[in-house]
């Protein structure tokens, strides 16, 4: 056995052990170390290595778990691209193709739930439908795909136990389950093909709230978890009462963390995200305004030097950008550009968030150019996209996306300045993007159309 193969096996085994331990203990250090081992393993697998698909899949799984654990929805693009690359390397007859399709679909549905991109939902539905066509009805992946299609978006898609929930509910005289036990039970319920499973989970949470009254250390976590499950049920059934109740519960969770409380920033972010979610479904601008105010408060709790400041800057910038699209207030757009510029300064070259920040900032600068016609904004947008591309060398999972975006910017500038060099550059970049999207790639048709 060569040294590289031995190192690959050791890194992979260590990554799996740490990821399994993280799921038992919820210790983020285990998750971070798992990601590091899987990243090292993927580095040992060049493009033509037979283990590269598995290495990418393992890294994507751990990265997706990290997005869920930390609420870093900006990072969802990373596991999605990793799952996509792994899928590209697993042809139709590959035994692990369906499980890769399933996990890619769940990641896309998670991004849809956070950002509302309809193309993510549509692509996920296509992937899940293909899983159903290929897998036997008794296969656990087939059952999981059915549940995902019914719910439209799942809150969690990690490696969840498929043990039966045949246990009776605890009697009222018994102590209810702890929040972590309830969350584990909820995850297992969501894997069972039972339309009432989510109702059972929500009922158990309400029972627990009846026991863990105000002042109990568990109550805040229970309120947050129950709010998320009610949102999940709203996505599945469309009952407005569930969404309103979720927000009411998150308001109570925030009230349990008054100004000065160590953990106030988490319920601030949870409530802000839920209000923005309701705004996306109902269009009530008061929800958007309140969500922005809450994110401003959360940002104030992350002063310069705080580990979450970059994420908080990004969250606020996203909502300000959304409000600009609805009201056209130039101040919102200017702030939506200024905030990620600060976030970018906190993410130097080599930081995992730098490339997506460059991408989002470039899009907003391009939007401001459309509204004001300042050539400097368009030029800076192209410069930022160039830097993002430089951070994604050949073989990087994000390269095709960055190539496509940069090509669009060059074509946009050609339309405004009529410089043939910009048009030539746009065509060359679109050709490179197309080459990275072979037959079967979810974005191949878009690349063909752009070119």
Beta strands, then each sheet from edge to edge (+ up, - down):
end
